[in-house]
């Protein structure tokens, strides 16, 4: 693992992804590097390849051709015991957030340190979460310390998303991956959750955020860089200040 200054947290280089025997590639010759301090939005229409990029970034999908390095480790080798530390540095905030509903918020956050255990082991280990002070600290960062002992399934959608973010922070993640983190939320709650993600990187510039956001205006408002995808290819990759409306319109046009 290499996480020194200047080392990208994620380096996707010339990657093509094909799922099984599907003829059309999900991604074609995609290159994308994410450095500490960046807040990168993946935008583009449904099916453009945003989720596939996030799955490459946490090693769940391997490239068919090309190379992916996560914390300087080739993703093909990421599952090895020796690379446990590199895996810990990648925190995924999945679509629908995937909390364990009947468990308390504290237990859900604590599960961030269980690596790749299944829910059963997690349940056994988490009946009495240790490290409550640290859990409270991350819940304070995401703005809901008072929810520590609430059942996760009693929370609103926005609060559940905050718990998922707190779990990734408690895990010690430096690369935060968020798949459509606000797609199920109303505008006010969306803004609040994106504020939390934004602050997570601004407050700790050794972190970075890579988030898929089909809503381009939100991407422009909350991120520092936009990577636009269409039909599995990168259409453009630039700082938000350089994105113009015409290219956004073109990106989301149905037929070209
Ligand atoms: P997005 O997140 O932008 O909607 P995805 O990465 O989910 O795009 O999908 C990119 C392409 O890959 C789409 O054509 C989708 O149908 C296909 N795809 C995604 N996951 C699978 C899978 N598990 N098996 C087969 N095809 C898939």
Boltz pocket constraint, residues with backbone or C-beta under 6 A from the ligand:
constraints:
  - pocket:
      binder: B
      contacts: [[A, 19], [A, 20], [A, 22], [A, 25], [A, 26], [A, 44], [A, 45], [A, 46], [A, 47], [A, 48], [A, 49], [A, 50], [A, 51], [A, 52], [A, 53], [A, 212]]
      max_distance: 6.0
